[in-house]
Amino acid sequence: MRVKTSVPRKKRKKKLLKQTKGFWGQRKNVFRRSKETLLRAMAYSYRDRKTKKRTLRSLWIIRINAALRKEGLNYSKFIHSLKLNKIELDRKILAELAMNHPDKFKQLISKIH
């Protein structure tokens, strides 16, 4: 007996085309183009989830360093003195303090010195 795959095939195509909704030109409605584009898009999204972590960490470091420069310190000495004083705050929290709570950040700096 011959197996007909029309229902599963249609379901598979429909699922893929739903994921490519909003893409430009044939990339959203032609199955072959959609499949190529979606594979590439998923590869980029996987790669960029990793890159995002690096980018955010560097942003936090820049913000911390900018706040420290106003106080006459630099980033590397500040982080070193945090470790010596056994203060375990990550860079995300330090950047948050530096940006949104400068008075508390100054208190932290005064504890270290």
Sequence and secondary structure as in RCSB ss.txt:
>XXXX:A:sequence
MRVKTSVPRKKRKKKLLKQTKGFWGQRKNVFRRSKETLLRAMAYSYRDRKTKKRTLRSLWIIRINAALRKEGLNY
SKFIHSLKLNKIELDRKILAELAMNHPDKFKQLISKIH
>XXXX:A:secstr
     HHHHHHHHHHHHHHTTT SGGGGT HHHHHHHHHHHHHHHHHHHHHHHHHHHHHHHHHHHHHHHHTT  H
HHHHHHHHHTT    HHHHHHHHHH HHHHHHHHHHH 
